[in-house]
Amino acid sequence: MKDAKQLIHELESRKDTLVQELKVLNEKESQSELNTQDSHQKYIIERELVEIMDRLTQYKFLMKT
């Protein structure tokens, strides 16, 4: 099983990737180039980011205790 530090590192890497993808979609949205598929992808990315941030918070809290 992976240790907590490794899991945190993997989650932070995934978060960084998702943030970059979200920036691209936000740029498309600001230029009014966002289509339905992009809009759906943006929604999926935002949901995954929330889940990752929640898990990161939980892991970091558990590591402190």
C-alpha positions as a printed Julia matrix, in Angstrom:
65×3 Matrix{Float64}:
   0.0    0.0     0.0
   1.17   3.52   -0.78
   2.11   5.75    2.1
   0.28   9.0     2.8
   3.06  11.24    1.47
   3.06   9.43   -1.85
  -0.74   9.65   -2.09
  -0.62  13.37   -1.34
   2.04  13.87   -4.0
  -0.04  11.98   -6.59
  -3.18  13.94   -5.7
  -1.32  17.25   -5.93
   0.09  16.27   -9.33
  -3.38  15.35  -10.57
  -4.75  18.62   -9.15
  -2.11  20.61  -11.04
  -2.99  18.82  -14.28
  -6.7   19.49  -13.8
  -6.07  23.15  -12.99
  -4.16  23.55  -16.26
  -6.99  21.88  -18.2
  -9.5   24.12  -16.46
  -7.5   27.23  -17.36
  -7.67  26.26  -21.04
 -11.43  25.76  -20.82
 -11.88  29.03  -18.95
  -9.93  30.82  -21.67
 -12.18  29.28  -24.31
 -15.19  30.35  -22.28
 -13.96  33.92  -22.01
 -13.57  34.0   -25.79
 -17.06  32.52  -26.25
 -15.63  29.38  -27.87
 -16.92  26.89  -25.32
 -19.15  24.23  -26.86
 -21.42  21.75  -25.09
 -18.77  19.05  -24.9
 -16.24  21.5   -23.44
 -18.81  22.71  -20.96
 -19.46  19.15  -19.82
 -15.72  18.5   -19.55
 -15.33  21.64  -17.45
 -18.04  20.39  -15.1
 -16.31  17.0   -14.74
 -12.95  18.66  -14.04
 -14.46  20.95  -11.42
 -16.08  17.99   -9.65
 -12.85  16.01   -9.65
 -10.96  19.02   -8.3
 -13.39  19.3    -5.4
 -12.95  15.61   -4.61
  -9.16  15.88   -4.78
  -9.08  18.96   -2.56
 -11.29  17.17   -0.04
  -9.01  14.13    0.02
  -5.9   16.29    0.31
  -7.38  18.09    3.29
  -8.26  14.79    4.95
  -4.81  13.27    4.38
  -3.0   16.37    5.59
  -5.17  16.5     8.71
  -4.53  12.82    9.45
  -0.8   13.27    9.01
  -0.77  16.03   11.64
  -2.49  13.86   14.25
